[in-house]
Amino acid sequence: QVQLVESGGGSVQAGGSLRLSCAVSAYRYCMGWFRQGPGKEREGIAHISGDGSTSYADSMKGRFTIYRDNAANTLYLQMNSLKPEDTAKYYCAAKMAPDCRGMYSFWGQGTQVTVSS
């Protein structure tokens, strides 16, 4: 069983930045960030493969950056120019698969991000 623990969430004013971290108990080739806002469905933000290839949802490009430290088994999400509509619970996820799209096997408990106007 793989455990994921997110941190770095909090409250920030619009235009601010946050960096989320996700500590993973064991290496997994594919890792991703997702979020679920109030009254909304969960949506994918970005994913990254073990060799560093990244993919972003179109609406997240430019403000969010995903990266990972394989030696430390840690995933990051740098979020800049935050907007109130970014308010959500943010989750990291992982799986051992060659294709980082689609469903993920392991999930963290999430960290809350609240952006005020």
Phi, psi and omega in degrees: 000132180261134178250138178233134181230115179273153174206168176103355177289173179162195180253136182213153177278155178306138183093348181278183183229154173215151171239120176267146177236153177220112178271128183247137185285339180209150183296136171225137187299316183254133175222147183211164174244139178226165176212156176222113178275168181299124179074012182242162173280158176294139179229149178280142178257303183195159170222162183217138179269171181297336179266006173095001178290134184239157175214137182237149167295144185305321184287348183259350183295138175097327180255333184248142177228126177258139174205167185217155174242100184295326180295327181260001183049049182230137177250145181231156170222111175271125182240121180241163178049050185294147182238157178305327180287355173278354178300123184184171168265130185254133183238142167257155182213159183213154172201159178254091183207150179290336181254115184276002174277171173082204188286148177247149188270324188237139186226148171274180182275345178096155175226136186276134173239126179235123181246121181258150181272000000 
